[in-house]
Amino acid sequence: MTAAMLSDLRCTLGEGIVWDDALGVLWWTDIQESLLWQHDPATGEERQWPLPQRLGSFVLTDAPGVLILGLAKKIVLFDTHTGTLHPLADVEPGDPTTRVNDGRADRCGNYVFGTLHEGGPEPTGSFYRFTPMGVLQRLALPSIAIANSIAFSPDGGTMYWCDTPSRRIHACDYDGQTGEVGNIRVFANLRDHDADGERKGSPDGSTVDAQGCLWNAEWGGSRLTRYAPDGRVLTRIPVPASQPTCPAFGGAALDILYVTSAHDGLSPSRRAEDVNAGATFQLAVPNVRGLPEARFGHAHVAA
């Protein structure tokens, strides 16, 4: 399996890629540039929407082209047809050192996301659930420095998440109706994967396939790792960029894996070597299918 270039666009911090099965397009964010991107794989056409704050993550709704955005400090409803932003909730308004980061719709149609601490490694970020009724609820999960890897099992009963600097992915029992969590446990420890004392990557974005396996992009590791539901490493796929950020299954059969990446933080000399940094990639994965992306306000539990 070889990852090929999908888009020659170079994002500073490409993230949060999502396949929109209703429109047949991909959406992703360039967080540091405050841009929402859309890419049509059938035509190669790309569009962008500048935003007033950095876009940490977003989720689809049942209305084509209308998204729930997690901007740096607020949740908004965004109509890409008109460019209209409708504020829904403020996020940690009393703390200027945090912003919204990774997020995803759970199987019950809530927007689940986390925040990160921009001022340093202190664990001042949290995980939240924003409901279709407009309620912003903090989840009873540990405080973190950089929230990432948010994904859900096919039945919605397990939530995956991580604090990227810890280099551990966690799992917990999750109730999408109430937001209750429990049985928090380490799902994968990337420190166990370091070879000959050489540090590999740190966990960034994740997605879950139809078999319930977790695919994680390893920031700094130039690879994707597929984990079985019990945490065993099943396969690793190289990515031709040092900082892959987020995977998503897409295409009509949900059999193409798309991956965003970043050049954020690379020195000029390192970026000259890492020529694909910031690009978005695609690869066919034999005998594996993804799940339709859950939408805000709409329950979608895999059979």
C-alpha positions as CSV (number, residue, x, y, z in Angstrom):
1,M,0.0,0.0,0.0
2,T,1.5,3.3,-1.1
3,A,0.1,6.7,-0.4
4,A,-0.1,9.0,-3.4
5,M,-0.6,12.7,-3.6
6,L,-4.3,13.8,-3.7
7,S,-3.8,17.5,-3.5
8,D,-0.7,19.6,-4.3
9,L,-1.9,22.2,-1.8
10,R,0.5,22.6,1.1
11,C,-1.3,23.3,4.4
12,T,0.5,24.7,7.4
13,L,-1.5,22.5,9.6
14,G,-3.9,20.3,7.6
15,E,-6.3,18.5,9.9
16,G,-9.7,17.0,10.5
17,I,-10.3,15.5,7.1
18,V,-13.9,14.2,6.6
19,W,-15.6,12.5,3.6
20,D,-19.0,13.9,2.8
21,D,-21.0,11.1,1.2
22,A,-23.9,13.4,0.4
23,L,-21.8,15.7,-1.8
24,G,-19.0,13.3,-2.8
25,V,-16.3,15.7,-1.5
26,L,-13.7,15.9,1.1
27,W,-13.5,18.7,3.7
28,W,-10.5,19.6,5.9
29,T,-9.1,22.5,7.8
30,D,-5.8,24.3,7.7
31,I,-5.9,25.3,11.4
32,Q,-3.1,27.8,11.5
33,E,-4.3,29.6,8.3
34,S,-8.0,29.8,9.6
35,L,-9.2,28.1,6.3
36,L,-11.8,25.5,5.5
37,W,-11.0,23.5,2.4
38,Q,-13.2,21.4,0.1
39,H,-11.8,19.0,-2.5
40,D,-13.7,17.1,-5.2
41,P,-11.8,13.9,-6.0
42,A,-13.8,13.5,-9.2
43,T,-12.7,16.8,-10.7
44,G,-9.8,17.9,-8.6
45,E,-11.6,21.2,-7.9
46,E,-10.7,22.9,-4.6
47,R,-12.4,25.7,-2.7
48,Q,-11.6,27.5,0.4
49,W,-13.4,29.6,3.0
50,P,-11.5,32.1,5.2
51,L,-12.7,32.1,8.8
52,P,-12.5,34.7,11.6
53,Q,-10.7,32.3,14.0
54,R,-8.6,29.1,13.6
55,L,-10.8,26.1,12.8
56,G,-9.8,23.2,15.1
57,S,-12.4,20.7,13.9
58,F,-15.9,20.5,12.4
59,V,-18.8,18.1,11.8
60,L,-21.3,17.6,9.0
61,T,-25.0,18.2,9.3
62,D,-28.0,16.8,7.3
63,A,-28.1,20.1,5.3
64,P,-25.6,19.8,2.4
65,G,-22.8,22.4,2.8
66,V,-23.9,23.4,6.3
67,L,-21.3,22.5,9.0
68,I,-20.9,22.9,12.7
69,L,-17.4,24.5,13.2
70,G,-15.2,24.4,16.3
71,L,-13.5,27.7,15.9
72,A,-10.7,28.6,18.4
73,K,-13.1,29.8,21.1
74,K,-16.6,29.2,19.9
75,I,-18.9,26.7,18.2
76,V,-20.8,28.1,15.2
77,L,-23.2,27.0,12.5
78,F,-21.6,27.7,9.1
79,D,-23.5,27.9,5.8
80,T,-20.8,27.5,3.0
81,H,-23.3,28.7,0.4
82,T,-23.8,32.1,1.9
83,G,-20.8,32.4,4.2
84,T,-23.1,33.0,7.2
85,L,-21.8,32.2,10.7
86,H,-24.3,31.7,13.5
87,P,-22.8,31.5,17.0
88,L,-23.9,28.6,19.1
89,A,-21.6,28.5,22.2
90,D,-18.5,29.9,23.7
91,V,-15.7,27.5,24.6
92,E,-13.5,28.3,27.7
93,P,-14.1,32.0,27.3
94,G,-12.2,32.8,30.5
95,D,-9.0,31.1,29.4
96,P,-7.1,32.8,26.6
97,T,-4.4,30.1,26.5
98,T,-6.7,27.3,25.1
99,R,-8.4,26.7,21.8
100,V,-10.6,24.0,20.2
101,N,-8.7,21.2,18.6
102,D,-9.7,17.7,17.4
103,G,-13.4,16.7,17.3
104,R,-15.9,14.4,15.6
105,A,-19.6,13.6,15.7
106,D,-20.4,10.6,17.9
107,R,-22.9,7.9,16.8
108,C,-25.8,9.8,18.4
109,G,-25.2,13.0,16.5
110,N,-23.3,15.1,19.2
111,Y,-20.2,17.1,18.4
112,V,-17.5,15.8,20.7
113,F,-14.2,17.8,20.8
114,G,-11.3,18.7,22.9
115,T,-9.2,21.7,23.6
116,L,-5.4,22.3,23.8
117,H,-3.2,24.5,25.8
118,E,-1.2,26.9,23.6
119,G,1.0,28.3,26.3
120,G,3.0,25.1,27.0
121,P,2.7,21.5,28.1
122,E,0.5,22.0,31.1
123,P,-2.7,19.9,30.9
124,T,-5.3,22.6,31.0
125,G,-7.4,21.3,28.1
126,S,-10.6,19.4,28.3
127,F,-13.1,17.2,26.3
128,Y,-16.6,18.4,25.6
129,R,-19.9,17.2,24.1
130,F,-22.0,19.8,22.3
131,T,-25.6,18.5,21.8
132,P,-28.2,19.2,19.1
133,M,-30.2,20.9,21.9
134,G,-27.4,23.4,22.3
135,V,-25.9,22.1,25.6
136,L,-22.1,22.2,26.0
137,Q,-21.1,19.5,28.5
138,R,-17.6,18.9,29.8
139,L,-16.9,15.2,29.7
140,A,-15.5,13.5,32.9
141,L,-12.2,12.7,31.3
142,P,-8.7,13.8,32.5
143,S,-7.4,17.2,31.7
144,I,-5.0,17.2,28.7
145,A,-2.4,19.4,27.0
146,I,-3.4,18.5,23.4
147,A,-6.7,16.7,22.7
148,N,-6.5,14.4,19.7
149,S,-7.5,11.0,18.3
150,I,-11.2,11.4,19.0
151,A,-13.1,8.5,17.4
152,F,-15.9,6.1,18.2
153,S,-16.5,2.4,17.8
154,P,-19.1,1.3,15.2
155,D,-21.7,0.8,17.9
156,G,-20.8,4.1,19.6
157,G,-20.1,2.5,22.9
158,T,-16.4,3.1,23.0
159,M,-14.7,6.5,22.7
160,Y,-11.0,6.8,21.7
161,W,-8.9,9.9,22.6
162,C,-5.4,10.9,23.5
163,D,-3.3,13.6,25.0
164,T,-0.7,13.8,22.2
165,P,2.4,14.6,24.3
166,S,1.8,11.5,26.5
167,R,2.1,9.3,23.4
168,R,-0.7,7.1,24.7
169,I,-4.2,6.5,23.1
170,H,-6.9,5.9,25.6
171,A,-10.3,4.2,25.3
172,C,-13.3,4.6,27.6
173,D,-16.9,3.4,27.7
174,Y,-19.2,6.1,26.3
175,D,-22.9,6.8,26.4
176,G,-23.9,9.1,23.5
177,Q,-27.3,9.8,25.0
178,T,-25.9,11.2,28.3
179,G,-22.2,11.9,27.8
180,E,-21.3,9.6,30.7
181,V,-17.9,7.9,30.5
182,G,-16.2,5.2,32.4
183,N,-13.7,2.4,32.4
184,I,-10.9,4.7,31.2
185,R,-8.0,2.6,30.0
186,V,-4.8,2.8,27.9
187,F,-5.5,1.5,24.5
188,A,-2.1,1.9,22.9
189,N,1.2,3.2,24.2
190,L,3.4,4.4,21.4
191,R,6.4,4.4,23.6
192,D,6.2,0.6,23.3
193,H,6.7,0.9,19.6
194,D,10.0,2.8,19.7
195,A,12.8,0.7,18.2
196,D,16.4,0.6,19.4
197,G,15.8,3.6,21.6
198,E,14.7,5.7,18.7
199,R,11.5,7.7,19.4
200,K,8.9,7.3,16.7
201,G,5.7,9.3,16.3
202,S,3.0,10.7,18.6
203,P,-0.7,10.1,18.2
204,D,-2.7,12.6,16.2
205,G,-6.0,12.2,14.5
206,S,-7.8,8.8,14.2
207,T,-10.7,7.1,12.5
208,V,-12.5,3.8,12.9
209,D,-13.2,1.3,10.1
210,A,-16.2,-1.0,9.6
211,Q,-14.4,-3.8,11.5
212,G,-13.9,-1.6,14.5
213,C,-10.2,-1.1,14.0
214,L,-8.7,2.3,14.8
215,W,-6.4,4.0,12.3
216,N,-4.1,6.6,13.8
217,A,-1.9,9.2,12.1
218,E,1.5,9.4,13.9
219,W,2.8,13.0,14.0
220,G,6.6,12.8,13.5
221,G,6.4,9.1,12.6
222,S,5.6,9.3,8.9
223,R,3.1,6.6,9.1
224,L,-0.4,5.3,9.9
225,T,-1.0,2.5,12.3
226,R,-4.1,0.3,12.3
227,Y,-5.0,-1.2,15.7
228,A,-7.4,-4.1,16.4
229,P,-10.2,-3.3,18.9
230,D,-8.0,-4.9,21.6
231,G,-5.1,-2.5,20.9
232,R,-2.9,-4.9,18.9
233,V,-1.0,-3.4,16.1
234,L,-2.3,-4.9,12.8
235,T,-0.4,-3.0,10.2
236,R,1.6,0.2,9.6
237,I,1.5,2.2,6.4
238,P,4.3,4.7,5.5
239,V,3.2,8.3,4.6
240,P,5.6,10.4,2.5
241,A,5.5,13.3,5.0
242,S,6.9,13.5,8.5
243,Q,3.8,14.9,10.1
244,P,0.6,13.1,9.0
245,T,-2.3,14.4,11.0
246,C,-5.6,12.8,10.3
247,P,-7.0,9.8,8.3
248,A,-10.5,9.4,6.8
249,F,-12.2,6.7,4.7
250,G,-14.0,8.0,1.6
251,G,-15.0,7.3,-1.9
252,A,-18.3,5.7,-3.1
253,A,-17.3,2.4,-1.4
254,L,-15.5,3.9,1.5
255,D,-12.4,2.0,0.5
256,I,-10.0,4.9,-0.1
257,L,-8.0,6.2,2.9
258,Y,-7.3,10.0,2.8
259,V,-4.6,11.6,5.0
260,T,-3.8,15.2,5.8
261,S,-0.4,16.4,6.9
262,A,1.4,19.5,8.1
263,H,4.6,21.5,7.8
264,D,3.9,23.5,11.0
265,G,7.0,23.7,13.2
266,L,9.5,22.5,10.6
267,S,12.6,24.6,10.1
268,P,13.3,25.9,6.6
269,S,16.0,23.2,6.1
270,R,13.8,20.4,7.4
271,R,10.9,21.6,5.2
272,A,13.2,21.6,2.1
273,E,13.9,17.9,2.9
274,D,10.3,17.0,3.7
275,V,9.0,18.1,0.3
276,N,5.5,16.7,0.8
277,A,4.9,18.2,4.2
278,G,1.4,19.8,4.3
279,A,0.0,17.8,1.4
280,T,-3.1,15.5,1.4
281,F,-2.7,11.9,0.3
282,Q,-4.8,9.0,-0.7
283,L,-4.4,5.2,-0.9
284,A,-6.5,2.2,-1.5
285,V,-6.7,-0.3,1.4
286,P,-7.6,-3.8,0.2
287,N,-10.3,-5.6,2.1
288,V,-11.0,-2.7,4.4
289,R,-14.0,-0.3,4.4
290,G,-14.7,2.7,6.4
291,L,-18.0,3.9,8.0
292,P,-20.2,6.8,6.9
293,E,-19.2,9.9,8.8
294,A,-21.8,10.6,11.6
295,R,-23.7,13.9,11.2
296,F,-24.6,16.4,13.9
297,G,-28.2,15.9,15.1
298,H,-28.5,12.5,13.3
299,A,-27.9,9.1,15.0
300,H,-25.8,6.7,13.0
301,V,-24.9,3.4,14.7
302,A,-23.3,0.7,12.6
303,A,-25.2,-2.6,12.4
